[in-house]
Amino acid sequence: MKCMYCGCEDSKVIDSRSADEGRTIRRRRECVQCGKRFTTYETIEDTPVLVVKTGGTRQSYDPQKVKSGIIKSCEKRPVSMEKIDKLVEDITKRIYNSMEQEISSKQIGEMVMEGLKNLDEVAYVRYASVYRSFTDIDSFMQELQKMIESKKS
């Protein structure tokens, strides 16, 4: 690390601490040439993931959008924010662990529905009704029938 005072490229680390809830490392350094101290921060470089929408447009993945959709489907349901945050975190980890630079909005929707199915069945049906664009009662009943059958087996 280059000293900001004298430009020397040799420094020694005096102290390292975790910062930003473990996502950053704060290092206190001392220049071996001039003896002055300075602080550096080390963070993980984010590789942006693009979401490919159904119309073909692309936008950056935003976990907050996923969270707001889940919150809407869980309104007036006994689902804690802690469980919602955990679901969003799990989905985000799956997306970044896939090592893909692009993911379709359909794949994200399926991950949300899979998580909601285990979290709260009513929230799952609410989300599915918007996500799958149920146009009539028959398509809605088909989804409910699938749920009932999977519960029996």
PyMOL CGO cylinders between C-alpha atoms (Angstrom):
from pymol import cmd
from pymol.cgo import CYLINDER

trace = [
    CYLINDER, 0.00, 0.00, 0.00, 1.46, 3.34, -1.04, 0.3, 1, 1, 1, 1, 1, 1,
    CYLINDER, 1.46, 3.34, -1.04, 2.01, 5.92, 1.75, 0.3, 1, 1, 1, 1, 1, 1,
    CYLINDER, 2.01, 5.92, 1.75, -0.15, 8.99, 1.19, 0.3, 1, 1, 1, 1, 1, 1,
    CYLINDER, -0.15, 8.99, 1.19, 2.51, 11.25, 2.75, 0.3, 1, 1, 1, 1, 1, 1,
    CYLINDER, 2.51, 11.25, 2.75, 5.78, 10.23, 1.12, 0.3, 1, 1, 1, 1, 1, 1,
    CYLINDER, 5.78, 10.23, 1.12, 4.73, 7.80, -1.64, 0.3, 1, 1, 1, 1, 1, 1,
    CYLINDER, 4.73, 7.80, -1.64, 6.75, 4.90, -0.26, 0.3, 1, 1, 1, 1, 1, 1,
    CYLINDER, 6.75, 4.90, -0.26, 5.24, 1.57, -1.32, 0.3, 1, 1, 1, 1, 1, 1,
    CYLINDER, 5.24, 1.57, -1.32, 6.26, -0.26, 1.84, 0.3, 1, 1, 1, 1, 1, 1,
    CYLINDER, 6.26, -0.26, 1.84, 4.13, -0.13, 4.98, 0.3, 1, 1, 1, 1, 1, 1,
    CYLINDER, 4.13, -0.13, 4.98, 3.37, -2.44, 7.84, 0.3, 1, 1, 1, 1, 1, 1,
    CYLINDER, 3.37, -2.44, 7.84, -0.02, -3.27, 9.29, 0.3, 1, 1, 1, 1, 1, 1,
    CYLINDER, -0.02, -3.27, 9.29, -0.30, -2.24, 12.94, 0.3, 1, 1, 1, 1, 1, 1,
    CYLINDER, -0.30, -2.24, 12.94, -3.94, -3.17, 13.57, 0.3, 1, 1, 1, 1, 1, 1,
    CYLINDER, -3.94, -3.17, 13.57, -6.76, -4.92, 11.66, 0.3, 1, 1, 1, 1, 1, 1,
    CYLINDER, -6.76, -4.92, 11.66, -10.41, -4.77, 12.64, 0.3, 1, 1, 1, 1, 1, 1,
    CYLINDER, -10.41, -4.77, 12.64, -13.66, -5.85, 11.14, 0.3, 1, 1, 1, 1, 1, 1,
    CYLINDER, -13.66, -5.85, 11.14, -16.00, -3.02, 10.12, 0.3, 1, 1, 1, 1, 1, 1,
    CYLINDER, -16.00, -3.02, 10.12, -19.39, -2.66, 8.43, 0.3, 1, 1, 1, 1, 1, 1,
    CYLINDER, -19.39, -2.66, 8.43, -20.80, -5.81, 10.04, 0.3, 1, 1, 1, 1, 1, 1,
    CYLINDER, -20.80, -5.81, 10.04, -17.91, -7.95, 8.79, 0.3, 1, 1, 1, 1, 1, 1,
    CYLINDER, -17.91, -7.95, 8.79, -18.08, -6.83, 5.17, 0.3, 1, 1, 1, 1, 1, 1,
    CYLINDER, -18.08, -6.83, 5.17, -15.05, -4.54, 5.45, 0.3, 1, 1, 1, 1, 1, 1,
    CYLINDER, -15.05, -4.54, 5.45, -11.63, -4.80, 7.07, 0.3, 1, 1, 1, 1, 1, 1,
    CYLINDER, -11.63, -4.80, 7.07, -10.14, -1.63, 8.54, 0.3, 1, 1, 1, 1, 1, 1,
    CYLINDER, -10.14, -1.63, 8.54, -6.33, -1.66, 8.61, 0.3, 1, 1, 1, 1, 1, 1,
    CYLINDER, -6.33, -1.66, 8.61, -4.14, 0.81, 10.49, 0.3, 1, 1, 1, 1, 1, 1,
    CYLINDER, -4.14, 0.81, 10.49, -0.77, 1.07, 8.70, 0.3, 1, 1, 1, 1, 1, 1,
    CYLINDER, -0.77, 1.07, 8.70, 2.58, 2.68, 9.35, 0.3, 1, 1, 1, 1, 1, 1,
    CYLINDER, 2.58, 2.68, 9.35, 4.96, 3.77, 6.60, 0.3, 1, 1, 1, 1, 1, 1,
    CYLINDER, 4.96, 3.77, 6.60, 8.40, 2.19, 7.02, 0.3, 1, 1, 1, 1, 1, 1,
    CYLINDER, 8.40, 2.19, 7.02, 10.10, 5.23, 5.45, 0.3, 1, 1, 1, 1, 1, 1,
    CYLINDER, 10.10, 5.23, 5.45, 8.49, 8.30, 7.10, 0.3, 1, 1, 1, 1, 1, 1,
    CYLINDER, 8.49, 8.30, 7.10, 6.82, 6.58, 10.09, 0.3, 1, 1, 1, 1, 1, 1,
    CYLINDER, 6.82, 6.58, 10.09, 3.43, 8.28, 9.56, 0.3, 1, 1, 1, 1, 1, 1,
    CYLINDER, 3.43, 8.28, 9.56, 0.26, 6.29, 10.08, 0.3, 1, 1, 1, 1, 1, 1,
    CYLINDER, 0.26, 6.29, 10.08, -2.77, 5.99, 7.84, 0.3, 1, 1, 1, 1, 1, 1,
    CYLINDER, -2.77, 5.99, 7.84, -5.92, 3.87, 7.58, 0.3, 1, 1, 1, 1, 1, 1,
    CYLINDER, -5.92, 3.87, 7.58, -7.02, 1.68, 4.67, 0.3, 1, 1, 1, 1, 1, 1,
    CYLINDER, -7.02, 1.68, 4.67, -10.23, -0.25, 4.10, 0.3, 1, 1, 1, 1, 1, 1,
    CYLINDER, -10.23, -0.25, 4.10, -10.56, -3.56, 2.29, 0.3, 1, 1, 1, 1, 1, 1,
    CYLINDER, -10.56, -3.56, 2.29, -13.95, -4.58, 0.89, 0.3, 1, 1, 1, 1, 1, 1,
    CYLINDER, -13.95, -4.58, 0.89, -15.28, -7.28, -1.39, 0.3, 1, 1, 1, 1, 1, 1,
    CYLINDER, -15.28, -7.28, -1.39, -15.70, -6.10, -4.94, 0.3, 1, 1, 1, 1, 1, 1,
    CYLINDER, -15.70, -6.10, -4.94, -19.30, -6.52, -6.03, 0.3, 1, 1, 1, 1, 1, 1,
    CYLINDER, -19.30, -6.52, -6.03, -19.89, -7.97, -9.47, 0.3, 1, 1, 1, 1, 1, 1,
    CYLINDER, -19.89, -7.97, -9.47, -23.20, -6.54, -10.61, 0.3, 1, 1, 1, 1, 1, 1,
    CYLINDER, -23.20, -6.54, -10.61, -25.90, -9.01, -11.57, 0.3, 1, 1, 1, 1, 1, 1,
    CYLINDER, -25.90, -9.01, -11.57, -28.34, -7.88, -14.22, 0.3, 1, 1, 1, 1, 1, 1,
    CYLINDER, -28.34, -7.88, -14.22, -31.98, -8.92, -14.15, 0.3, 1, 1, 1, 1, 1, 1,
    CYLINDER, -31.98, -8.92, -14.15, -33.40, -9.66, -17.59, 0.3, 1, 1, 1, 1, 1, 1,
    CYLINDER, -33.40, -9.66, -17.59, -37.04, -8.59, -17.57, 0.3, 1, 1, 1, 1, 1, 1,
    CYLINDER, -37.04, -8.59, -17.57, -39.70, -10.34, -19.66, 0.3, 1, 1, 1, 1, 1, 1,
    CYLINDER, -39.70, -10.34, -19.66, -39.58, -7.54, -22.24, 0.3, 1, 1, 1, 1, 1, 1,
    CYLINDER, -39.58, -7.54, -22.24, -35.84, -8.05, -22.70, 0.3, 1, 1, 1, 1, 1, 1,
    CYLINDER, -35.84, -8.05, -22.70, -34.75, -4.95, -20.80, 0.3, 1, 1, 1, 1, 1, 1,
    CYLINDER, -34.75, -4.95, -20.80, -32.03, -5.25, -18.18, 0.3, 1, 1, 1, 1, 1, 1,
    CYLINDER, -32.03, -5.25, -18.18, -31.54, -3.62, -14.82, 0.3, 1, 1, 1, 1, 1, 1,
    CYLINDER, -31.54, -3.62, -14.82, -29.31, -4.17, -11.80, 0.3, 1, 1, 1, 1, 1, 1,
    CYLINDER, -29.31, -4.17, -11.80, -30.47, -6.72, -9.25, 0.3, 1, 1, 1, 1, 1, 1,
    CYLINDER, -30.47, -6.72, -9.25, -31.99, -4.92, -6.28, 0.3, 1, 1, 1, 1, 1, 1,
    CYLINDER, -31.99, -4.92, -6.28, -32.75, -7.03, -3.19, 0.3, 1, 1, 1, 1, 1, 1,
    CYLINDER, -32.75, -7.03, -3.19, -34.98, -4.20, -1.95, 0.3, 1, 1, 1, 1, 1, 1,
    CYLINDER, -34.98, -4.20, -1.95, -37.40, -4.81, -4.85, 0.3, 1, 1, 1, 1, 1, 1,
    CYLINDER, -37.40, -4.81, -4.85, -37.60, -8.49, -3.95, 0.3, 1, 1, 1, 1, 1, 1,
    CYLINDER, -37.60, -8.49, -3.95, -38.19, -7.57, -0.31, 0.3, 1, 1, 1, 1, 1, 1,
    CYLINDER, -38.19, -7.57, -0.31, -40.99, -5.11, -1.11, 0.3, 1, 1, 1, 1, 1, 1,
    CYLINDER, -40.99, -5.11, -1.11, -42.79, -7.75, -3.20, 0.3, 1, 1, 1, 1, 1, 1,
    CYLINDER, -42.79, -7.75, -3.20, -42.53, -10.27, -0.37, 0.3, 1, 1, 1, 1, 1, 1,
    CYLINDER, -42.53, -10.27, -0.37, -43.72, -7.71, 2.18, 0.3, 1, 1, 1, 1, 1, 1,
    CYLINDER, -43.72, -7.71, 2.18, -46.81, -6.96, 0.05, 0.3, 1, 1, 1, 1, 1, 1,
    CYLINDER, -46.81, -6.96, 0.05, -47.70, -10.63, -0.16, 0.3, 1, 1, 1, 1, 1, 1,
    CYLINDER, -47.70, -10.63, -0.16, -47.20, -11.08, 3.60, 0.3, 1, 1, 1, 1, 1, 1,
    CYLINDER, -47.20, -11.08, 3.60, -49.39, -8.14, 4.66, 0.3, 1, 1, 1, 1, 1, 1,
    CYLINDER, -49.39, -8.14, 4.66, -51.65, -9.00, 7.59, 0.3, 1, 1, 1, 1, 1, 1,
    CYLINDER, -51.65, -9.00, 7.59, -49.99, -12.41, 7.88, 0.3, 1, 1, 1, 1, 1, 1,
    CYLINDER, -49.99, -12.41, 7.88, -48.05, -13.75, 10.89, 0.3, 1, 1, 1, 1, 1, 1,
    CYLINDER, -48.05, -13.75, 10.89, -44.69, -13.50, 9.13, 0.3, 1, 1, 1, 1, 1, 1,
    CYLINDER, -44.69, -13.50, 9.13, -41.95, -11.60, 10.95, 0.3, 1, 1, 1, 1, 1, 1,
    CYLINDER, -41.95, -11.60, 10.95, -39.58, -9.15, 9.26, 0.3, 1, 1, 1, 1, 1, 1,
    CYLINDER, -39.58, -9.15, 9.26, -36.77, -11.41, 10.42, 0.3, 1, 1, 1, 1, 1, 1,
    CYLINDER, -36.77, -11.41, 10.42, -38.14, -14.27, 8.30, 0.3, 1, 1, 1, 1, 1, 1,
    CYLINDER, -38.14, -14.27, 8.30, -38.67, -11.95, 5.32, 0.3, 1, 1, 1, 1, 1, 1,
    CYLINDER, -38.67, -11.95, 5.32, -35.11, -10.63, 5.62, 0.3, 1, 1, 1, 1, 1, 1,
    CYLINDER, -35.11, -10.63, 5.62, -33.79, -14.20, 5.84, 0.3, 1, 1, 1, 1, 1, 1,
    CYLINDER, -33.79, -14.20, 5.84, -35.71, -15.17, 2.69, 0.3, 1, 1, 1, 1, 1, 1,
    CYLINDER, -35.71, -15.17, 2.69, -34.36, -12.15, 0.78, 0.3, 1, 1, 1, 1, 1, 1,
    CYLINDER, -34.36, -12.15, 0.78, -30.85, -12.93, 2.01, 0.3, 1, 1, 1, 1, 1, 1,
    CYLINDER, -30.85, -12.93, 2.01, -31.17, -16.57, 0.90, 0.3, 1, 1, 1, 1, 1, 1,
    CYLINDER, -31.17, -16.57, 0.90, -32.43, -15.55, -2.55, 0.3, 1, 1, 1, 1, 1, 1,
    CYLINDER, -32.43, -15.55, -2.55, -29.63, -12.99, -2.92, 0.3, 1, 1, 1, 1, 1, 1,
    CYLINDER, -29.63, -12.99, -2.92, -27.02, -15.59, -1.93, 0.3, 1, 1, 1, 1, 1, 1,
    CYLINDER, -27.02, -15.59, -1.93, -28.41, -18.05, -4.47, 0.3, 1, 1, 1, 1, 1, 1,
    CYLINDER, -28.41, -18.05, -4.47, -28.27, -15.40, -7.19, 0.3, 1, 1, 1, 1, 1, 1,
    CYLINDER, -28.27, -15.40, -7.19, -24.67, -14.40, -6.45, 0.3, 1, 1, 1, 1, 1, 1,
    CYLINDER, -24.67, -14.40, -6.45, -23.54, -18.00, -5.86, 0.3, 1, 1, 1, 1, 1, 1,
    CYLINDER, -23.54, -18.00, -5.86, -24.80, -18.94, -9.32, 0.3, 1, 1, 1, 1, 1, 1,
    CYLINDER, -24.80, -18.94, -9.32, -21.82, -16.94, -10.67, 0.3, 1, 1, 1, 1, 1, 1,
    CYLINDER, -21.82, -16.94, -10.67, -24.02, -15.75, -13.55, 0.3, 1, 1, 1, 1, 1, 1,
    CYLINDER, -24.02, -15.75, -13.55, -23.90, -12.11, -14.61, 0.3, 1, 1, 1, 1, 1, 1,
    CYLINDER, -23.90, -12.11, -14.61, -27.52, -12.19, -15.74, 0.3, 1, 1, 1, 1, 1, 1,
    CYLINDER, -27.52, -12.19, -15.74, -30.62, -13.80, -14.30, 0.3, 1, 1, 1, 1, 1, 1,
    CYLINDER, -30.62, -13.80, -14.30, -34.17, -13.68, -15.58, 0.3, 1, 1, 1, 1, 1, 1,
    CYLINDER, -34.17, -13.68, -15.58, -36.90, -12.07, -13.52, 0.3, 1, 1, 1, 1, 1, 1,
    CYLINDER, -36.90, -12.07, -13.52, -38.78, -15.34, -13.97, 0.3, 1, 1, 1, 1, 1, 1,
    CYLINDER, -38.78, -15.34, -13.97, -36.04, -17.26, -12.10, 0.3, 1, 1, 1, 1, 1, 1,
    CYLINDER, -36.04, -17.26, -12.10, -36.15, -14.74, -9.26, 0.3, 1, 1, 1, 1, 1, 1,
    CYLINDER, -36.15, -14.74, -9.26, -39.94, -15.00, -9.10, 0.3, 1, 1, 1, 1, 1, 1,
    CYLINDER, -39.94, -15.00, -9.10, -39.70, -18.79, -8.87, 0.3, 1, 1, 1, 1, 1, 1,
    CYLINDER, -39.70, -18.79, -8.87, -37.18, -18.50, -6.02, 0.3, 1, 1, 1, 1, 1, 1,
    CYLINDER, -37.18, -18.50, -6.02, -39.51, -16.13, -4.16, 0.3, 1, 1, 1, 1, 1, 1,
    CYLINDER, -39.51, -16.13, -4.16, -42.48, -18.45, -4.65, 0.3, 1, 1, 1, 1, 1, 1,
    CYLINDER, -42.48, -18.45, -4.65, -40.46, -21.45, -3.48, 0.3, 1, 1, 1, 1, 1, 1,
    CYLINDER, -40.46, -21.45, -3.48, -39.47, -19.57, -0.33, 0.3, 1, 1, 1, 1, 1, 1,
    CYLINDER, -39.47, -19.57, -0.33, -42.98, -18.25, 0.34, 0.3, 1, 1, 1, 1, 1, 1,
    CYLINDER, -42.98, -18.25, 0.34, -44.47, -21.71, -0.07, 0.3, 1, 1, 1, 1, 1, 1,
    CYLINDER, -44.47, -21.71, -0.07, -42.41, -22.83, 2.94, 0.3, 1, 1, 1, 1, 1, 1,
    CYLINDER, -42.41, -22.83, 2.94, -42.98, -19.59, 4.85, 0.3, 1, 1, 1, 1, 1, 1,
    CYLINDER, -42.98, -19.59, 4.85, -46.72, -18.91, 4.51, 0.3, 1, 1, 1, 1, 1, 1,
    CYLINDER, -46.72, -18.91, 4.51, -49.17, -20.53, 2.10, 0.3, 1, 1, 1, 1, 1, 1,
    CYLINDER, -49.17, -20.53, 2.10, -51.49, -17.52, 1.91, 0.3, 1, 1, 1, 1, 1, 1,
    CYLINDER, -51.49, -17.52, 1.91, -48.57, -15.21, 1.11, 0.3, 1, 1, 1, 1, 1, 1,
    CYLINDER, -48.57, -15.21, 1.11, -47.47, -17.73, -1.53, 0.3, 1, 1, 1, 1, 1, 1,
    CYLINDER, -47.47, -17.73, -1.53, -50.90, -17.67, -3.20, 0.3, 1, 1, 1, 1, 1, 1,
    CYLINDER, -50.90, -17.67, -3.20, -50.99, -13.86, -3.08, 0.3, 1, 1, 1, 1, 1, 1,
    CYLINDER, -50.99, -13.86, -3.08, -47.57, -13.62, -4.70, 0.3, 1, 1, 1, 1, 1, 1,
    CYLINDER, -47.57, -13.62, -4.70, -48.41, -16.31, -7.26, 0.3, 1, 1, 1, 1, 1, 1,
    CYLINDER, -48.41, -16.31, -7.26, -51.63, -14.52, -8.23, 0.3, 1, 1, 1, 1, 1, 1,
    CYLINDER, -51.63, -14.52, -8.23, -49.67, -11.41, -9.22, 0.3, 1, 1, 1, 1, 1, 1,
    CYLINDER, -49.67, -11.41, -9.22, -46.56, -13.20, -10.53, 0.3, 1, 1, 1, 1, 1, 1,
    CYLINDER, -46.56, -13.20, -10.53, -48.45, -15.68, -12.68, 0.3, 1, 1, 1, 1, 1, 1,
    CYLINDER, -48.45, -15.68, -12.68, -51.07, -13.09, -13.68, 0.3, 1, 1, 1, 1, 1, 1,
    CYLINDER, -51.07, -13.09, -13.68, -54.11, -15.21, -12.94, 0.3, 1, 1, 1, 1, 1, 1,
    CYLINDER, -54.11, -15.21, -12.94, -56.76, -14.05, -15.38, 0.3, 1, 1, 1, 1, 1, 1,
    CYLINDER, -56.76, -14.05, -15.38, -59.66, -16.05, -14.03, 0.3, 1, 1, 1, 1, 1, 1,
    CYLINDER, -59.66, -16.05, -14.03, -60.78, -18.21, -11.13, 0.3, 1, 1, 1, 1, 1, 1,
    CYLINDER, -60.78, -18.21, -11.13, -59.86, -21.43, -12.99, 0.3, 1, 1, 1, 1, 1, 1,
    CYLINDER, -59.86, -21.43, -12.99, -56.15, -20.62, -13.18, 0.3, 1, 1, 1, 1, 1, 1,
    CYLINDER, -56.15, -20.62, -13.18, -56.26, -19.60, -9.52, 0.3, 1, 1, 1, 1, 1, 1,
    CYLINDER, -56.26, -19.60, -9.52, -57.94, -22.89, -8.58, 0.3, 1, 1, 1, 1, 1, 1,
    CYLINDER, -57.94, -22.89, -8.58, -55.36, -24.88, -10.57, 0.3, 1, 1, 1, 1, 1, 1,
    CYLINDER, -55.36, -24.88, -10.57, -52.58, -23.32, -8.50, 0.3, 1, 1, 1, 1, 1, 1,
    CYLINDER, -52.58, -23.32, -8.50, -54.45, -24.11, -5.28, 0.3, 1, 1, 1, 1, 1, 1,
    CYLINDER, -54.45, -24.11, -5.28, -55.00, -27.68, -6.47, 0.3, 1, 1, 1, 1, 1, 1,
    CYLINDER, -55.00, -27.68, -6.47, -51.25, -28.08, -7.09, 0.3, 1, 1, 1, 1, 1, 1,
    CYLINDER, -51.25, -28.08, -7.09, -50.57, -26.85, -3.56, 0.3, 1, 1, 1, 1, 1, 1,
    CYLINDER, -50.57, -26.85, -3.56, -53.06, -29.25, -2.03, 0.3, 1, 1, 1, 1, 1, 1,
    CYLINDER, -53.06, -29.25, -2.03, -51.64, -32.20, -3.98, 0.3, 1, 1, 1, 1, 1, 1,
    CYLINDER, -51.64, -32.20, -3.98, -48.04, -31.38, -3.03, 0.3, 1, 1, 1, 1, 1, 1,
    CYLINDER, -48.04, -31.38, -3.03, -49.08, -31.11, 0.61, 0.3, 1, 1, 1, 1, 1, 1,
    CYLINDER, -49.08, -31.11, 0.61, -50.64, -34.59, 0.53, 0.3, 1, 1, 1, 1, 1, 1,
    CYLINDER, -50.64, -34.59, 0.53, -47.48, -36.21, -0.86, 0.3, 1, 1, 1, 1, 1, 1,
]
cmd.load_cgo(trace, "trace")
